[in-house]
Amino acid sequence: MVYALGEAMIQDLRHAARSLRHAGMLPIIAVLTLAIGIGGVAAMFTILNQVVLNPLPFHQSERLVLIWGSKPQDNLPELMFSQPDFQDVRTQARSFAAIGAWAPGRGNLTGTGEPEQVQWAVITSNLFDVLGVTPAAGRTFTAAEERPGTPPVAIITHALWQRRFDSAPDVVGRTVIVDNRPHEIVGVLPRDFSFVTFPARTDVWIPLGADPFDGRRFARGARSMGVLARLRPDVTLAQARAEGDTIAAGLAAAYPFFNTGRRFAIVPLRDQVGREARDGALILFAAVGCVLFIACANVSSLMLARATTKQRDVQIRAALGASRWRVLRLQLAESLLIAGTGGAGGLLLAVWLIDLLARIPYRTDSLYIPYAVARDTLHIDPVALTFTLLVTAASALLFSVAPTLRHWKPRHADVLRAGTRATADRSQRRAGAVLVVGEVALALVLLVSAGLMLRSLVRLQQVDPGFSTGKALSLQLALSPSAYPTPDARAQFFTEAVQRLEALPGVTGVAGSQFMPFSGVDGWTGFFIEGRPDPARGDQQQTHYRTVTGNYFEVMNIDVVAGRGFTAADRGGAAKVTIINEAMARTFWPGENPVGQRIALDFETMQFYPDRPPTRNVNAGMREIVGVARDIRHNSLRLEPLPEMYTPLLQRPVPDMTLVVRTATDPLTLAAASREAIRAVDPNQPVADIETVSGLVARSIAQPRANSLIIATFASVAVILAMIGIFGLVAHDVSQRTRELGIRLALGEQPSGIRALVVGDGLKPVVIGLFLGIPAALAAGRWLNSLLFNISPADPLTLAGAAATLMAVSLVACAIPARRATRIDPIETLRSE
């Protein structure tokens, strides 16, 4: 029985192949149309599945959660932990099988090979146990290695093992030198391990006992740790959150200055990782889904037209005794052959699209969302392949419905009429019109969506970042604490580095900042204002802060709109000064001149000790505001400027700085020379992340740019497919109405009247499709709202432009067959009838 069915299927497919070989361009157009739709859907499903839906590559990843601090009253949902708060949570919580933590940092790797900057993380000894990760070689950390004073050890990644140690099998026990401090390598992580990936992949892992910042374990206000936990099997997320609220309330009561108003937010790691990509991936998936539906409607129209031309053949088969099932099997065989070929082409297109989409720059916006799906892991997997096969089969069924119904009731009597022609009856014309209505409605949705996103992108690109981005190179430097242990040593290094860079030919200015705009990293803290009462507990005022070189504002072309900039007199030993931005002035001194006021950064009021909690002296941390600088956009062009304050490098030398080299020519031509200039100051000092300042800004909008261009591309494809569908409907209608149109011409109808008749009939389903598409387009705009910038999701200009574009395209599609209709020879038409 199975063999017989298989043989019959093979025969049907052979017959369908022979039949389609004589169908002209129809099968080629149908296959290409389906390949575009199926390929787009397969590519977007692959990304959606692997980035948003797939379980994370950790043991029982569904039980992994991130624990955030939060201050809902200040709209701060994701705050880091201090080490004392973390230790209290670890001691008190009962909902978790294990709780681990990490604090990221950057350091210099020296010894064998070229010096390089690496990202490291200080972690609790059980972090890898929480993740369920076993080293590929060696061991994880022990509980004893969390205690200060133990010999420094490290675990390295597989990539670093290959890069720096040539995959040496005896690497465990050897030494890796980080920031001039040797660490014994006790383990190598698996090849596919990826955790803490922003701003770069972490290569070196250090236990808490070797933490370079000794004061972290006592500073309850120094919040620099991410917390990861594994839920116990018998505990729900709701129960863990309830316990978190209880612990947070206890900490607020015990340490009111630091913890009043703070709560805990417990979020599944899977949800956190996929959150950034989810909305964009779903929107793009919906867009390609619309394209696929339009493609199926087009192919259905083509197959319906083919069914009409084959009507006489079908009727003869039926009259000779062919069963209805036999006739329908042949139709389904043609549909499956076209869909299968289109699906195969779609898979090839999907592979290319996935590779293209994987090249789009994206990054996690936080140091403390510790995992991101690696772009090089995106590929067609068995799940995506199965999905593509199902989509292909569904497409075959979808576009074969109309022609199948056409053959459902063959009219045997028509066969006996000599010279009977296959004519399009009213039901067929109605079916074709319905397909066009759907195509136009979906095309309008895509066109409006593309218009909104493109206009949003244009407005985003027009936002002034507040500083000059042209002809400037950025170089990221992280000084080793052991090589530069004192503030004077750090200040001396950066001063000499700036001087050497300024001496390069073509350089017009050099400056430095602790946190470079659009680098993705930033710093913020509480502060005190002299003469005002201290903020209420749990309601500390916040500002973003950065140390800059004295000429930073001049080199970056940031205007100082009140007071003065930094001068050479603002150095160590002189009165402490600061410059704030306009947003800080508006927020904390509304209607006042803040120049001359004094403020103190929270952490500058504290004195840290290696063996006891820090002490506070607010007066010692006071700085005079000497100027107000123009607002800049630091993290995103989307966000309004936030309160910021700047301190001069010579008064607060920091180990991490990004130097900006302003040039008269292409800045990238000075990359090598800039690196050599830094090596002349210190041959063991690596330079990382050399790129143009304009590139930093462009990268910040890479995701919205990519989303806009992808949707615009699919919208263009949808419009083209809709145009083909309209053209096919009108052209087929004209071919079936040759006799009627010929008679009209014979009776004196003017060609203009024939054109108006054909165009009018062709535009009727278009107008209906536009009316049906408008509410759907408005709904799509509301869905897109989170991705839009400074434009209404119901923007009338975009909606009107999209509708006008579709109407113009439809007129062109109708005009071509309408012109052909006016060239019908009435005499030849009547003679053939």
ABEGO torsion letter per residue (X at the ends): XAAAAAAAAAAAAAAAAAAAAAAEAAAAAAAAAAAAAAAAAAAAAAAAAAAAABBBBBBGAAABBBBBBBBAAAGBABBBBBAAAAAAAAAABAABABBBBBBBBBBBBBEBEBBBBBBBBBBBAAAAAAAGBBBABEBBBBAAAABBGBBBBBBBBAAAAAAAAGGBAAABGBBBBBGGBBBBBABBBBAABBBGAOABBBABBBBAAABABAAAAABAABBABBBBBBBBAABBAAAAAAAAAAAAAAAAAABAAAABGBBBBBBBAAAAAAAAAAAAAAAAAAAAAAAAAAAAAAAAAAAAAAAAAAAAAAAAAAAAGBBAAAAAAAAAAAAAAAAAAAAAAAAAAAAAAAAAAAABBBBBABAABABBBBAAABBBBAAAAAAAAAAAAAAAAAAAAAAAAAAABBBAAAAABBGBBBBBBAAAAAAAAAAAAAAAAAAAAAAAAAAAAAAAAAAAAABBAGBBABGBBBBBBBBBAAABABAAAAAAAAAAAAAAAAABBGBAEBBBBABBBGAGBBBBBBBBBBGBBBBBBGABBBBBBBBBBAAAAAAAGBBBABEBBBBAABBBGBBBBBBBBAAAAAAABBGBBABGBBBBBAAAABBBBAABBBBBBAAAABBBBABBBBBBBAABAABBBBBBBBBBAAABBBABBBBBBBBABBAAAAAAAAAAAAAAABAABBBBGBBBAAAAAAAAAAAAAAAAAAAAAAAAAAAAAAAAAAAAAAAAAAAAAAAAAAAAAAAGBBAAAAAAAAAAAAAAAAAAAAAAAAAAAAAAAAAAAAABBGBBAABAAAAAAAAAAAAAAAAAAAAAAAAAAAABBAAAAAAAX
